[in-house]
C-alpha cells in the first residue's frame, strides 16, 4: 500500500498546490464597509488622473459614495434636464434616413502614386494586407539590429531612435544618482559629485511646487479680506472715484499715500471698466490692484478687489521699428515711462531700428516667444503671426487702426 501511494504521488505531484494554499491563506476578502469604500473609491478615482484639486477629488468621491443610495434613473433624468438647459436640445437626425440607402457604392480608383506594397481598393483589403505584412515581418531575424556594438550604424536607425536612446540613457543616469543618494548602490566619484546638485534641484522644485499650490489655492478660493487689507496697506495709491471724507480717513489709517497714476500700485475705482487706457496700461505693467472704495471704508466687510499679474516681470524683448515709432511716438514714450517706474522690469524696449536688426534678433533670441516686434503693416513683406492678447495685453497696442502688427519670430 505504501509503494502504491508513493507511485500515485509521483504520477500526480501535489507540491505545487502548497503555493496556492499559502496564497489562499494570506489573501482575505474584507467585509468591512470602510475597506470596501476605500477599494471602490481607489478604483473609480485612481492615481492615473493627471490633475485634480482637493475639493474636486472630495466632490467626486462623495458622488461615488452616495450613488448607491439614490435612484440611478432619477439622476439620469435630472442630468438630461441640466444638459438641455446648458447646451440646448440635441441635434435632430433625419427621419428619412440616408438618401443613398440601398444604392451600391462603387470602389474608389487606386491612386497611382502609391507604392505597390500596400495598395488597396477597400479598407478591409488594406487591413488584411497590413496584417499579412506584420506576420511576415515578425518572422524576420532581428539579431543584426539589436546585437551589440554601435546601434546607430544599423539599418533602420533614424534620428527619432537616437533621441529615444538619449532620453533612456539620461533617465537611467538619473535613476543611478537617486539610487546612490538612497544608499541602494555604491556610486563612483562622478555620481557622488552630483548628489549635492540633485539635492538642491529637488529642494528648489519642491519650493516651486509649494508656491504653485499656494497660487492655485488663491485662484480657487481667493484671499480673505484681512489678508488683502494687510497686503495693500502702505502702498502708493491713486483715486479714480469720488474722494469722500470716509475714503480719505480709511486710506490714512492704512498709510496709503496718494500718488500719480504712473506710480500707483492701488487704483481705487468703482468699476475696473471705468479706468482709462493709460490706467489699464499701468495696471498691466505694474500688476496693480483695483479696489472698490466700499472695501476700504467698510474695513473689508463688503466690496470687491482684483489683482493683475505684473507683465513687466515676464522677460520680453520688444523691438519697435523707426516707422512705427514715428507714427506713434507718444504711445511708446508713455510705455517707456511706465516701464522705467516699475519696481521689477524684465522687459527690454528697443525703439527705432531697421529690419536687418530685427532679422538678427529673430535669429539670436531664444526662446523665439521672448521677441515681440511692433512695426507698420506696410513694412511687412510676408504674413506674420498676430499674437495680440496672447503674448501682449490688449492695452499694449495703443494705436488705433491696422497699422500695427505683432511679430513673434515665427513666419506662417
The 8 nearest C-alpha neighbors of each residue, nearest first, counted from 0:
[[1, 3, 2, 4, 5, 6, 7, 8],
 [2, 0, 4, 3, 5, 6, 7, 8],
 [3, 1, 5, 4, 0, 6, 7, 8],
 [2, 4, 0, 6, 1, 5, 7, 8],
 [5, 3, 7, 1, 6, 2, 0, 8],
 [6, 4, 8, 2, 7, 3, 1, 9],
 [5, 7, 3, 9, 4, 8, 2, 10],
 [8, 6, 4, 10, 5, 9, 11, 3],
 [9, 7, 11, 5, 12, 6, 10, 4],
 [10, 8, 6, 7, 11, 12, 5, 4],
 [9, 11, 7, 8, 12, 6, 5, 13],
 [10, 12, 8, 9, 7, 13, 6, 14],
 [13, 11, 8, 9, 14, 10, 15, 7],
 [12, 14, 16, 15, 11, 8, 17, 9],
 [13, 15, 16, 17, 12, 18, 11, 8],
 [16, 14, 17, 13, 18, 12, 19, 20],
 [15, 17, 19, 14, 13, 18, 20, 12],
 [16, 18, 20, 15, 19, 14, 21, 13],
 [19, 17, 21, 20, 16, 15, 22, 14],
 [18, 20, 22, 16, 17, 21, 23, 15],
 [21, 19, 23, 17, 18, 22, 24, 16],
 [20, 22, 24, 18, 23, 19, 17, 25],
 [23, 21, 19, 25, 24, 20, 26, 18],
 [22, 24, 20, 21, 26, 25, 19, 27],
 [23, 25, 21, 22, 26, 20, 27, 19],
 [24, 26, 22, 23, 21, 27, 20, 28],
 [27, 25, 23, 24, 22, 28, 21, 29],
 [26, 28, 29, 25, 24, 23, 22, 30],
 [29, 27, 30, 26, 31, 35, 34, 25],
 [30, 28, 31, 27, 34, 35, 32, 33],
 [29, 31, 32, 28, 35, 34, 33, 27],
 [32, 30, 34, 29, 33, 35, 36, 28],
 [31, 33, 35, 34, 36, 30, 29, 37],
 [32, 34, 36, 31, 35, 37, 38, 30],
 [35, 33, 37, 31, 36, 32, 38, 29],
 [34, 36, 32, 38, 33, 37, 39, 31],
 [35, 37, 33, 39, 34, 38, 32, 40],
 [38, 36, 34, 40, 35, 39, 41, 33],
 [37, 39, 35, 41, 36, 40, 42, 34],
 [40, 38, 36, 42, 41, 37, 35, 43],
 [39, 41, 43, 37, 42, 44, 38, 36],
 [42, 40, 45, 38, 44, 39, 43, 37],
 [43, 41, 39, 40, 45, 44, 38, 37],
 [42, 44, 40, 41, 45, 39, 63, 60],
 [45, 43, 41, 40, 42, 46, 60, 48],
 [46, 44, 41, 47, 42, 43, 48, 40],
 [45, 47, 48, 44, 49, 41, 42, 50],
 [48, 46, 45, 49, 44, 50, 42, 43],
 [47, 49, 46, 50, 45, 44, 51, 56],
 [50, 48, 47, 51, 46, 45, 52, 44],
 [51, 49, 48, 52, 47, 46, 56, 53],
 [52, 50, 55, 56, 53, 49, 48, 54],
 [51, 53, 55, 54, 56, 50, 57, 215],
 [54, 52, 56, 55, 57, 51, 58, 216],
 [53, 55, 57, 52, 56, 58, 51, 59],
 [56, 54, 58, 52, 53, 57, 51, 59],
 [55, 57, 53, 59, 58, 54, 60, 51],
 [56, 58, 54, 60, 55, 59, 61, 53],
 [57, 59, 55, 61, 56, 60, 54, 62],
 [60, 58, 62, 56, 61, 57, 55, 63],
 [61, 59, 63, 57, 62, 58, 64, 56],
 [62, 60, 64, 58, 59, 63, 65, 57],
 [61, 63, 59, 65, 60, 64, 66, 58],
 [64, 62, 60, 61, 66, 65, 59, 40],
 [63, 65, 61, 62, 66, 60, 67, 36],
 [66, 64, 62, 68, 67, 63, 61, 69],
 [65, 67, 68, 63, 69, 64, 62, 71],
 [66, 68, 65, 69, 64, 70, 63, 71],
 [69, 67, 66, 65, 70, 64, 71, 63],
 [70, 68, 66, 67, 71, 65, 74, 73],
 [69, 71, 73, 72, 74, 68, 67, 66],
 [70, 72, 74, 73, 69, 75, 66, 67],
 [73, 71, 75, 74, 70, 76, 77, 69],
 [74, 72, 76, 70, 71, 75, 77, 69],
 [73, 75, 71, 77, 76, 72, 78, 70],
 [76, 74, 78, 72, 73, 77, 79, 71],
 [75, 77, 73, 79, 74, 78, 72, 80],
 [78, 76, 80, 74, 79, 75, 73, 81],
 [79, 77, 75, 81, 80, 76, 74, 82],
 [80, 78, 82, 76, 77, 81, 75, 83],
 [79, 81, 77, 83, 78, 82, 84, 76],
 [82, 80, 78, 84, 79, 83, 85, 77],
 [83, 81, 79, 85, 80, 84, 86, 78],
 [82, 84, 87, 80, 88, 86, 81, 85],
 [85, 83, 81, 82, 87, 86, 80, 88],
 [86, 84, 82, 83, 87, 81, 80, 88],
 [87, 85, 83, 82, 84, 88, 89, 81],
 [86, 88, 83, 84, 85, 89, 82, 90],
 [87, 89, 83, 90, 86, 84, 82, 91],
 [90, 88, 91, 87, 83, 86, 92, 82],
 [89, 91, 92, 88, 87, 93, 86, 83],
 [92, 90, 89, 93, 94, 88, 95, 96],
 [93, 91, 94, 90, 96, 95, 89, 97],
 [92, 94, 95, 96, 91, 97, 90, 98],
 [95, 93, 96, 92, 91, 97, 98, 90],
 [94, 96, 93, 97, 98, 92, 100, 99],
 [97, 95, 94, 93, 98, 100, 92, 99],
 [96, 98, 100, 99, 95, 93, 94, 101],
 [97, 99, 100, 96, 95, 101, 102, 93],
 [100, 98, 102, 97, 101, 103, 96, 104],
 [99, 101, 97, 98, 102, 96, 103, 104],
 [102, 100, 99, 103, 98, 104, 97, 96],
 [103, 101, 99, 100, 104, 98, 105, 97],
 [104, 102, 101, 105, 100, 99, 106, 98],
 [105, 103, 102, 106, 99, 101, 107, 100],
 [104, 106, 107, 103, 108, 102, 120, 121],
 [107, 105, 120, 108, 104, 121, 109, 103],
 [106, 108, 120, 109, 105, 121, 110, 104],
 [109, 107, 110, 106, 120, 111, 105, 119],
 [108, 110, 120, 111, 107, 119, 118, 113],
 [111, 109, 112, 113, 108, 118, 107, 114],
 [110, 112, 113, 109, 114, 108, 115, 118],
 [111, 113, 110, 114, 109, 115, 118, 117],
 [114, 112, 111, 110, 115, 118, 117, 109],
 [113, 115, 116, 117, 112, 118, 111, 110],
 [116, 114, 118, 117, 113, 111, 119, 112],
 [115, 117, 114, 118, 113, 128, 132, 119],
 [118, 116, 115, 119, 114, 128, 125, 129],
 [117, 119, 115, 116, 113, 114, 120, 125],
 [120, 118, 125, 121, 124, 117, 109, 122],
 [119, 121, 109, 107, 106, 124, 108, 122],
 [122, 120, 124, 123, 119, 125, 106, 107],
 [121, 123, 125, 124, 126, 120, 119, 127],
 [124, 122, 126, 121, 125, 127, 119, 120],
 [123, 125, 127, 121, 122, 126, 119, 128],
 [124, 126, 122, 128, 119, 123, 127, 129],
 [127, 125, 129, 123, 128, 124, 130, 122],
 [126, 128, 124, 130, 129, 125, 131, 123],
 [129, 127, 131, 125, 130, 126, 132, 124],
 [128, 130, 126, 132, 127, 131, 125, 133],
 [129, 131, 133, 127, 132, 128, 126, 134],
 [130, 132, 128, 134, 133, 129, 135, 127],
 [131, 133, 129, 135, 130, 134, 136, 128],
 [134, 132, 130, 136, 135, 131, 137, 129],
 [135, 133, 131, 137, 132, 136, 130, 138],
 [136, 134, 132, 133, 137, 138, 131, 139],
 [135, 137, 133, 139, 138, 134, 132, 131],
 [138, 136, 134, 135, 139, 133, 140, 132],
 [139, 137, 136, 135, 140, 134, 141, 133],
 [140, 138, 136, 137, 141, 135, 142, 134],
 [139, 141, 142, 138, 143, 137, 144, 136],
 [142, 140, 144, 143, 139, 145, 146, 138],
 [141, 143, 145, 144, 146, 140, 147, 139],
 [142, 144, 146, 141, 145, 140, 153, 147],
 [143, 145, 141, 142, 146, 153, 154, 150],
 [146, 144, 142, 143, 141, 147, 150, 153],
 [147, 145, 143, 142, 144, 148, 150, 141],
 [148, 146, 145, 149, 150, 143, 144, 142],
 [147, 149, 150, 146, 152, 151, 145, 153],
 [148, 150, 151, 152, 147, 153, 146, 145],
 [149, 151, 153, 152, 148, 144, 145, 147],
 [152, 150, 149, 153, 156, 161, 157, 154],
 [153, 151, 150, 149, 154, 156, 155, 148],
 [154, 152, 150, 151, 156, 144, 155, 149],
 [153, 155, 156, 152, 144, 151, 150, 143],
 [154, 156, 157, 153, 144, 152, 151, 160],
 [157, 155, 154, 151, 153, 160, 152, 158],
 [158, 156, 160, 159, 155, 161, 151, 154],
 [157, 159, 161, 160, 162, 156, 163, 151],
 [158, 160, 162, 161, 157, 163, 156, 164],
 [161, 159, 163, 157, 158, 162, 164, 156],
 [160, 162, 158, 164, 159, 163, 165, 157],
 [163, 161, 159, 165, 164, 160, 166, 158],
 [162, 164, 166, 160, 165, 161, 159, 167],
 [165, 163, 161, 167, 166, 162, 160, 168],
 [164, 166, 162, 168, 163, 167, 169, 161],
 [165, 167, 163, 169, 164, 168, 170, 162],
 [168, 166, 170, 164, 165, 169, 171, 163],
 [167, 169, 171, 165, 170, 166, 164, 172],
 [170, 168, 172, 166, 171, 167, 165, 173],
 [169, 171, 167, 173, 168, 172, 166, 174],
 [172, 170, 168, 174, 169, 173, 167, 175],
 [173, 171, 169, 175, 174, 170, 168, 176],
 [174, 172, 176, 170, 175, 171, 177, 169],
 [175, 173, 177, 171, 172, 176, 178, 170],
 [176, 174, 178, 172, 177, 173, 179, 171],
 [175, 177, 173, 179, 178, 174, 190, 180],
 [178, 176, 174, 180, 175, 179, 173, 181],
 [177, 179, 175, 183, 181, 176, 180, 184],
 [180, 178, 182, 176, 184, 177, 181, 186],
 [179, 181, 177, 178, 182, 176, 194, 183],
 [182, 180, 178, 179, 183, 177, 184, 176],
 [183, 181, 179, 180, 184, 178, 185, 177],
 [182, 184, 178, 181, 179, 185, 180, 177],
 [185, 183, 179, 182, 178, 186, 181, 175],
 [186, 184, 179, 187, 182, 183, 178, 191],
 [187, 185, 190, 179, 184, 191, 188, 176],
 [186, 188, 190, 189, 191, 185, 192, 179],
 [187, 189, 191, 190, 192, 186, 193, 185],
 [190, 188, 192, 191, 187, 193, 186, 194],
 [189, 191, 193, 192, 187, 188, 186, 176],
 [192, 190, 188, 194, 193, 189, 186, 187],
 [191, 193, 189, 190, 194, 188, 195, 196],
 [194, 192, 196, 190, 191, 195, 197, 189],
 [193, 195, 197, 191, 196, 192, 198, 180],
 [194, 196, 198, 197, 193, 199, 192, 191],
 [197, 195, 199, 193, 198, 194, 200, 192],
 [198, 196, 200, 194, 195, 199, 193, 201],
 [197, 199, 195, 201, 196, 200, 194, 202],
 [200, 198, 202, 196, 201, 197, 203, 195],
 [201, 199, 203, 197, 202, 198, 204, 196],
 [200, 202, 204, 198, 203, 199, 205, 197],
 [201, 203, 205, 199, 200, 204, 206, 198],
 [202, 204, 200, 206, 201, 205, 199, 207],
 [205, 203, 201, 207, 206, 202, 200, 208],
 [204, 206, 208, 202, 207, 203, 201, 209],
 [205, 207, 209, 203, 208, 204, 210, 202],
 [206, 208, 204, 210, 205, 209, 211, 203],
 [209, 207, 211, 205, 206, 210, 212, 204],
 [208, 210, 212, 206, 211, 207, 205, 213],
 [211, 209, 213, 207, 212, 208, 206, 214],
 [212, 210, 214, 208, 213, 209, 215, 207],
 [211, 213, 209, 215, 210, 214, 208, 216],
 [212, 214, 216, 210, 211, 215, 209, 217],
 [215, 213, 211, 217, 216, 212, 218, 210],
 [216, 214, 218, 212, 217, 213, 211, 219],
 [215, 217, 219, 213, 214, 218, 220, 212],
 [216, 218, 221, 214, 220, 215, 219, 222],
 [219, 217, 215, 216, 221, 220, 214, 222],
 [220, 218, 216, 217, 221, 215, 214, 52],
 [219, 221, 217, 218, 216, 222, 215, 223],
 [222, 220, 217, 218, 219, 223, 216, 215],
 [221, 223, 217, 220, 224, 226, 227, 225],
 [224, 222, 226, 225, 227, 221, 228, 299],
 [223, 225, 227, 299, 226, 228, 222, 300],
 [224, 226, 228, 223, 227, 229, 299, 222],
 [227, 225, 229, 223, 224, 228, 230, 222],
 [228, 226, 224, 230, 229, 225, 223, 231],
 [227, 229, 225, 231, 230, 226, 232, 224],
 [228, 230, 226, 232, 227, 231, 225, 253],
 [229, 231, 227, 228, 232, 226, 233, 234],
 [232, 230, 228, 229, 234, 227, 233, 265],
 [233, 231, 253, 229, 234, 230, 228, 255],
 [232, 234, 254, 255, 253, 231, 235, 256],
 [233, 235, 255, 232, 231, 236, 264, 256],
 [236, 234, 263, 256, 264, 255, 257, 258],
 [237, 235, 265, 257, 263, 266, 258, 264],
 [236, 238, 266, 257, 258, 263, 260, 267],
 [237, 239, 267, 240, 266, 268, 236, 242],
 [240, 238, 268, 267, 237, 266, 241, 274],
 [241, 239, 268, 238, 242, 269, 267, 292],
 [242, 240, 243, 239, 238, 246, 268, 292],
 [241, 243, 240, 246, 244, 247, 238, 239],
 [242, 244, 246, 245, 241, 247, 248, 240],
 [245, 243, 247, 246, 248, 242, 249, 241],
 [246, 244, 248, 243, 247, 296, 249, 242],
 [245, 247, 249, 243, 248, 244, 296, 250],
 [248, 246, 244, 250, 249, 245, 251, 243],
 [247, 249, 251, 245, 246, 250, 244, 252],
 [250, 248, 246, 252, 251, 247, 296, 295],
 [251, 249, 255, 253, 247, 252, 248, 254],
 [250, 252, 254, 248, 253, 249, 255, 247],
 [253, 251, 249, 250, 254, 248, 255, 247],
 [252, 254, 232, 250, 251, 255, 233, 249],
 [253, 255, 233, 251, 252, 250, 232, 256],
 [256, 254, 233, 250, 253, 234, 235, 251],
 [255, 257, 235, 236, 254, 258, 234, 233],
 [256, 258, 236, 237, 235, 255, 259, 238],
 [259, 257, 237, 236, 235, 263, 256, 262],
 [258, 260, 261, 262, 237, 263, 257, 236],
 [261, 259, 263, 262, 237, 258, 278, 281],
 [260, 262, 259, 263, 337, 281, 340, 278],
 [263, 261, 260, 259, 258, 340, 264, 235],
 [264, 262, 236, 235, 260, 265, 261, 237],
 [263, 265, 287, 235, 236, 288, 234, 262],
 [266, 264, 236, 288, 263, 287, 289, 237],
 [267, 265, 289, 237, 236, 268, 238, 288],
 [268, 266, 290, 238, 291, 239, 289, 292],
 [267, 269, 239, 240, 291, 270, 266, 290],
 [268, 270, 291, 240, 292, 271, 267, 273],
 [269, 271, 272, 273, 268, 291, 274, 289],
 [272, 270, 273, 274, 268, 289, 269, 290],
 [273, 271, 270, 274, 275, 269, 268, 279],
 [272, 274, 271, 270, 275, 268, 269, 239],
 [275, 273, 272, 271, 278, 279, 276, 268],
 [276, 274, 278, 277, 279, 273, 272, 280],
 [275, 277, 279, 278, 280, 394, 274, 397],
 [278, 276, 280, 279, 275, 281, 394, 274],
 [277, 279, 281, 275, 280, 276, 274, 282],
 [280, 278, 282, 276, 277, 281, 283, 275],
 [279, 281, 277, 283, 278, 282, 394, 284],
 [282, 280, 278, 284, 279, 283, 285, 277],
 [283, 281, 287, 279, 286, 280, 285, 284],
 [282, 284, 280, 286, 281, 285, 309, 310],
 [283, 285, 310, 311, 309, 281, 282, 286],
 [286, 284, 309, 282, 287, 283, 341, 281],
 [309, 287, 285, 307, 308, 282, 283, 284],
 [286, 288, 264, 282, 285, 265, 307, 306],
 [289, 287, 306, 265, 305, 266, 290, 264],
 [288, 290, 266, 305, 304, 267, 265, 268],
 [291, 289, 304, 267, 268, 288, 266, 303],
 [290, 292, 269, 268, 293, 294, 267, 303],
 [293, 291, 294, 295, 267, 296, 290, 246],
 [294, 292, 296, 302, 295, 291, 297, 301],
 [295, 293, 302, 299, 292, 297, 301, 291],
 [296, 294, 298, 293, 292, 297, 249, 299],
 [295, 297, 293, 298, 249, 246, 294, 245],
 [298, 296, 300, 299, 294, 295, 293, 301],
 [299, 297, 295, 296, 300, 294, 301, 228],
 [298, 300, 294, 224, 297, 301, 295, 225],
 [299, 301, 297, 298, 294, 302, 224, 293],
 [302, 300, 299, 294, 297, 293, 303, 298],
 [301, 303, 294, 293, 291, 299, 304, 300],
 [302, 304, 291, 290, 294, 305, 301, 293],
 [303, 305, 290, 289, 291, 288, 306, 302],
 [306, 304, 289, 288, 290, 307, 303, 287],
 [305, 307, 288, 287, 289, 286, 308, 304],
 [308, 306, 286, 287, 309, 283, 288, 282],
 [307, 309, 286, 310, 306, 283, 285, 287],
 [286, 310, 308, 285, 284, 311, 312, 283],
 [309, 311, 284, 312, 313, 283, 308, 285],
 [310, 312, 344, 284, 309, 313, 345, 346],
 [311, 313, 345, 310, 344, 309, 343, 314],
 [314, 312, 310, 311, 345, 315, 346, 309],
 [315, 313, 345, 346, 312, 369, 316, 311],
 [316, 314, 346, 369, 370, 313, 317, 347],
 [315, 317, 347, 370, 346, 369, 371, 348],
 [318, 316, 371, 348, 372, 349, 370, 347],
 [317, 319, 372, 349, 373, 350, 371, 348],
 [320, 318, 350, 373, 351, 372, 349, 374],
 [319, 321, 351, 352, 323, 374, 322, 324],
 [320, 322, 351, 324, 352, 323, 325, 319],
 [321, 323, 325, 324, 320, 326, 375, 374],
 [324, 322, 326, 374, 320, 375, 325, 321],
 [323, 325, 328, 321, 327, 326, 322, 320],
 [326, 324, 322, 323, 328, 327, 321, 320],
 [325, 327, 323, 324, 328, 322, 321, 375],
 [328, 326, 324, 330, 329, 325, 323, 331],
 [327, 329, 324, 331, 325, 330, 332, 326],
 [330, 328, 332, 327, 331, 333, 324, 334],
 [329, 331, 333, 327, 332, 328, 334, 397],
 [332, 330, 334, 333, 328, 329, 335, 327],
 [333, 331, 329, 335, 334, 330, 328, 336],
 [332, 334, 336, 330, 331, 335, 329, 337],
 [333, 335, 331, 337, 332, 336, 338, 330],
 [336, 334, 332, 338, 337, 333, 331, 339],
 [335, 337, 333, 339, 334, 338, 332, 340],
 [336, 338, 334, 340, 335, 339, 333, 261],
 [339, 337, 335, 341, 340, 336, 334, 344],
 [340, 338, 336, 337, 341, 335, 344, 342],
 [339, 341, 337, 338, 342, 336, 262, 261],
 [342, 340, 338, 343, 339, 285, 344, 337],
 [341, 343, 340, 344, 285, 339, 338, 311],
 [344, 342, 341, 312, 311, 345, 285, 309],
 [343, 345, 311, 346, 312, 341, 342, 338],
 [346, 344, 314, 312, 311, 313, 347, 343],
 [345, 347, 315, 314, 344, 311, 316, 348],
 [348, 346, 316, 317, 315, 345, 349, 314],
 [347, 349, 317, 316, 350, 346, 318, 335],
 [350, 348, 318, 319, 317, 347, 351, 316],
 [349, 351, 319, 318, 348, 320, 352, 324],
 [352, 350, 321, 320, 319, 324, 349, 353],
 [351, 353, 320, 321, 356, 350, 354, 319],
 [354, 352, 355, 356, 320, 357, 321, 351],
 [353, 355, 357, 356, 358, 352, 320, 378],
 [356, 354, 358, 357, 353, 359, 352, 360],
 [357, 355, 359, 354, 358, 353, 360, 352],
 [356, 358, 354, 360, 355, 359, 361, 353],
 [357, 359, 355, 361, 356, 360, 354, 362],
 [360, 358, 362, 356, 357, 361, 363, 355],
 [359, 361, 357, 363, 362, 358, 364, 356],
 [362, 360, 358, 408, 359, 364, 363, 357],
 [361, 363, 359, 360, 364, 358, 408, 365],
 [362, 364, 360, 361, 359, 365, 367, 358],
 [365, 363, 360, 361, 367, 366, 362, 370],
 [366, 364, 367, 363, 369, 368, 370, 362],
 [365, 367, 368, 369, 364, 370, 363, 408],
 [366, 368, 365, 369, 408, 364, 370, 407],
 [369, 367, 370, 366, 407, 408, 371, 365],
 [368, 370, 315, 367, 366, 316, 371, 314],
 [371, 369, 316, 368, 407, 367, 315, 317],
 [372, 370, 317, 407, 406, 316, 318, 405],
 [373, 371, 318, 406, 317, 405, 319, 374],
 [372, 374, 319, 405, 404, 318, 403, 320],
 [375, 373, 323, 320, 403, 404, 319, 372],
 [374, 376, 402, 403, 377, 323, 378, 404],
 [375, 377, 402, 378, 379, 403, 404, 374],
 [376, 378, 375, 379, 402, 380, 374, 403],
 [379, 377, 376, 375, 380, 374, 322, 354],
 [378, 380, 376, 377, 381, 382, 375, 374],
 [379, 381, 378, 382, 377, 376, 383, 354],
 [380, 382, 379, 383, 410, 411, 378, 376],
 [383, 381, 411, 410, 380, 384, 379, 385],
 [382, 384, 410, 406, 411, 381, 385, 409],
 [383, 385, 406, 386, 407, 410, 411, 409],
 [386, 384, 405, 387, 404, 383, 406, 407],
 [385, 387, 389, 390, 405, 388, 384, 391],
 [388, 386, 389, 391, 385, 393, 390, 392],
 [387, 389, 392, 393, 391, 390, 386, 394],
 [390, 388, 386, 387, 391, 392, 393, 385],
 [389, 391, 386, 388, 387, 392, 368, 371],
 [390, 392, 388, 387, 389, 395, 393, 386],
 [393, 391, 388, 395, 394, 387, 390, 389],
 [392, 394, 388, 395, 396, 387, 391, 397],
 [395, 393, 392, 280, 396, 397, 279, 276],
 [394, 396, 393, 392, 397, 391, 280, 334],
 [397, 395, 394, 398, 393, 403, 392, 399],
 [396, 398, 395, 394, 330, 399, 276, 393],
 [399, 397, 396, 400, 327, 330, 403, 402],
 [398, 400, 397, 401, 402, 396, 403, 327],
 [399, 401, 402, 398, 403, 397, 396, 404],
 [402, 400, 403, 399, 376, 404, 375, 398],
 [403, 401, 375, 376, 400, 404, 399, 374],
 [404, 402, 375, 374, 401, 376, 373, 405],
 [403, 405, 373, 374, 376, 385, 406, 375],
 [404, 406, 385, 373, 372, 386, 371, 407],
 [407, 405, 372, 371, 408, 384, 383, 404],
 [406, 408, 371, 409, 370, 368, 384, 405],
 [407, 409, 361, 367, 406, 370, 410, 368],
 [410, 408, 407, 411, 384, 383, 406, 367],
 [409, 411, 383, 384, 408, 382, 381, 407],
 [410, 383, 409, 384, 382, 381, 408, 385]]
